[in-house]
Amino acid sequence: EDQVTQSPEALRLQEGESSSLNCSYTVSGLRGLFWYRQDPGKGPEFLFTLYSAGEEKEKERLKATLTKKESFLHITAPKPEDSATYLCAPSEGGFQKLVFGTGTRLLVSP
Amino acid sequence: KAGVTQTPRYLIKTRGQQVTLSCSPISGHRSVSWYQQTPGQGLQFLFEYFSETQRNKGNFPGRFSGRQFSNSRSEMNVSTLELGDSALYLCASSLGGEEPQHFGDGTRLSIL
């Protein structure tokens, strides 16, 4: 059975304190892995797509990496506006069928 | 560029009723997917439509159905509502292929 586990479930950081979020997955026929952020009352917002092990993508203070069994989202010098729930979603079979983890709730305090 | 639009934003129904939710994708997107989000289960895939054809389906009972129109707009229907159907229903559209999905802000369905 396909499984996606994200850790930690919740993370509280001080502004400027870097950290990493983990996404471990067992998905058959992986085509790609997507990262999203979700703010309260909103739908998920697309951040990155990773296609193969060893790939890295960066956007502002965020960097996503991928291995064969897990992905990391590194947050460098976070700001309060980075507070959100971060979701990872490998695609099963086709790219359009995503299997979401339950997310990491990140709170960045000033 | 307008994003994915879902209507209505909030809906209250009672057990046994049926409901139809609507999704207008980003212009030019032909793939529309639906997800159910609950605090306990997170986001779960319901189904995906591309050019009016259902291409993928998740593990939900037959009470959950959908369709897509020629203009790519999509509707999701849930019949014989149960208390456990209370959730945020999210629609996402994509160009298809390897392109990412872009989500609307959802319809929050409450069953009394």
HADDOCK unambig.tbl for C-alpha pairs under 7 A between the chains (distance, minus, plus):
assign (segid A and resid 42 and name CA) (segid B and resid 105 and name CA) 4.70 0.50 0.50
assign (segid A and resid 43 and name CA) (segid B and resid 90 and name CA) 6.98 0.50 0.50
assign (segid A and resid 43 and name CA) (segid B and resid 103 and name CA) 5.52 0.50 0.50
assign (segid A and resid 43 and name CA) (segid B and resid 104 and name CA) 5.41 0.50 0.50
assign (segid A and resid 43 and name CA) (segid B and resid 105 and name CA) 4.16 0.50 0.50
assign (segid A and resid 43 and name CA) (segid B and resid 106 and name CA) 6.30 0.50 0.50
assign (segid A and resid 44 and name CA) (segid B and resid 103 and name CA) 5.92 0.50 0.50
assign (segid A and resid 45 and name CA) (segid B and resid 102 and name CA) 6.82 0.50 0.50
assign (segid A and resid 45 and name CA) (segid B and resid 103 and name CA) 6.76 0.50 0.50
assign (segid A and resid 46 and name CA) (segid B and resid 102 and name CA) 6.47 0.50 0.50
assign (segid A and resid 95 and name CA) (segid B and resid 97 and name CA) 6.35 0.50 0.50
assign (segid A and resid 95 and name CA) (segid B and resid 98 and name CA) 5.74 0.50 0.50
assign (segid A and resid 97 and name CA) (segid B and resid 45 and name CA) 6.82 0.50 0.50
assign (segid A and resid 97 and name CA) (segid B and resid 56 and name CA) 6.86 0.50 0.50
assign (segid A and resid 98 and name CA) (segid B and resid 45 and name CA) 6.72 0.50 0.50
assign (segid A and resid 99 and name CA) (segid B and resid 44 and name CA) 6.99 0.50 0.50
assign (segid A and resid 100 and name CA) (segid B and resid 43 and name CA) 5.81 0.50 0.50
assign (segid A and resid 100 and name CA) (segid B and resid 44 and name CA) 6.91 0.50 0.50
assign (segid A and resid 102 and name CA) (segid B and resid 42 and name CA) 5.10 0.50 0.50
